[in-house]
């Protein structure tokens, strides 16, 4: 099933799959992942270990964290038809993306070049990172929102 519609919903997740969902919930919708990874940051003990489910034919990766690594906390996609604010974002240039953000009342965003060479445009307010290589959008990561105590804010 590679006909998954990727609609990025800041603070909520993905159409049909919301932040806070369990691995079992995600598997019931997307099926078994093509690959699983465990991410640990040995240098930063404050960061939780995460389990990542990769669905290569659906162009999406799903990140789980929390006490049992069973809370959906982030997505990553390179699906060319991914939608944010009713726009297919992979069709946009960097400038068009910043215009789209501003049109949706997002005026604060960071721009930086990662050590590996990709340019990152981030919106902390939305919890989204856009990665560009050679001025072309390559991937989008978006994550759950947390309260001031670091507790996951579940979508309603």
C-alpha positions in Angstrom: 0.0 0.0 0.0 1.9 3.0 -1.2 -1.1 5.3 -1.7 -0.8 6.8 1.8 -1.8 10.4 1.8 0.8 12.4 3.8 -0.9 15.4 5.3 1.4 17.0 7.9 -0.6 18.1 10.9 1.6 20.1 13.3 1.1 19.0 16.9 -1.2 16.3 15.8 0.8 14.0 13.6 -0.4 12.6 10.3 -3.8 12.3 8.9 -5.2 9.1 10.6 -2.1 8.6 12.8 -1.7 10.9 15.8 1.2 11.5 18.2 1.0 9.4 21.3 -0.2 6.3 19.3 1.4 3.0 20.2 3.4 0.8 17.8 0.4 -1.6 17.7 -1.8 1.3 16.6 0.6 2.3 13.9 1.1 -1.2 12.7 -2.7 -1.7 12.4 -2.8 1.2 9.9 0.6 1.0 8.1 1.4 -2.7 8.6 4.7 -4.2 9.6 7.7 -1.8 8.9 10.2 -2.6 6.2 13.0 -2.0 8.7 13.4 -1.1 12.4 16.2 1.0 14.0 17.1 1.9 17.5 18.6 5.4 18.0 20.6 6.1 21.1 22.7 9.2 21.8 25.6 8.0 23.9 26.8 11.6 24.3 23.5 13.0 25.6 22.0 10.9 28.3 19.1 13.3 28.5 17.8 12.1 25.2 15.5 9.1 25.3 16.3 6.1 23.2 14.0 5.9 20.1 12.7 3.1 17.9 12.2 4.0 14.3 9.9 2.2 11.9 10.8 2.7 8.3 8.1 2.3 5.6 10.3 2.7 2.5 7.4 2.1 -0.1 5.3 4.7 1.8 8.2 7.3 2.0 7.8 7.7 5.8 9.6 6.9 9.0 7.8 6.8 12.4 9.7 7.5 15.6 8.7 6.1 19.0 10.0 7.1 22.4 8.9 7.2 26.0 9.3 4.8 28.9 8.7 1.7 26.7 9.6 3.3 23.4 5.9 2.9 22.5 4.7 6.5 22.1 4.7 8.0 18.6 6.7 11.2 18.9 7.8 12.1 15.3 7.6 11.5 11.6 10.0 11.9 8.7 9.0 11.9 5.0 10.4 12.5 1.6 7.0 11.8 -0.1 6.8 14.2 -3.0 3.0 14.7 -2.5 3.3 15.5 1.2 0.9 18.4 2.1 1.3 21.1 4.7 -1.2 24.0 4.9 -3.0 22.6 1.7 0.3 22.9 -0.3 2.5 20.2 -1.8 5.6 21.3 0.0 8.1 19.3 -2.0 7.1 21.4 -5.0 8.2 24.6 -3.2 11.5 26.4 -3.2 13.1 27.6 0.0 11.7 31.1 -0.6 8.2 29.7 -1.4 8.3 27.6 1.8 9.1 30.7 3.9 6.2 32.5 2.2 3.9 29.6 3.0 4.9 29.7 6.6 4.4 33.4 6.9 1.0 33.1 5.2 0.1 30.7 8.0 1.2 33.1 10.7 4.6 31.4 11.3 7.1 34.3 11.4 9.8 32.8 13.5 12.0 30.1 11.9 15.6 29.3 12.0 17.9 28.6 9.1 21.2 26.7 9.4 23.5 24.5 7.4 24.0 21.1 8.9 27.6 19.6 9.2 26.7 17.1 6.4 25.8 20.0 4.1 22.0 20.2 4.0 20.3 23.5 4.7 17.7 23.3 7.5 14.8 25.6 7.9 13.1 25.0 11.2 9.9 26.2 12.9 10.2 25.6 16.6 6.5 26.7 16.9 5.4 24.0 14.6 8.0 21.4 15.6 9.0 21.0 11.9 12.4 20.8 10.2 12.7 21.1 6.4 16.0 19.8 4.9 17.2 21.2 1.6 20.0 20.0 -0.6 21.1 22.0 -3.6 18.0 24.2 -3.0 15.7 21.3 -3.3 13.6 20.0 -0.4 14.8 16.5 0.5 13.1 15.5 3.8 10.7 16.9 6.4 10.7 15.9 10.1 7.9 16.9 12.4 7.4 16.1 16.0 4.9 16.1 18.9 4.6 19.1 21.1 5.6 18.9 24.8 4.5 21.0 27.8 6.9 23.0 30.0 7.5 19.8 32.1 8.5 17.8 29.1 5.2 15.8 29.0 3.8 14.9 25.6 0.8 16.9 24.6 -1.7 14.5 23.1 -3.8 15.6 20.2 -7.6 15.9 21.0 
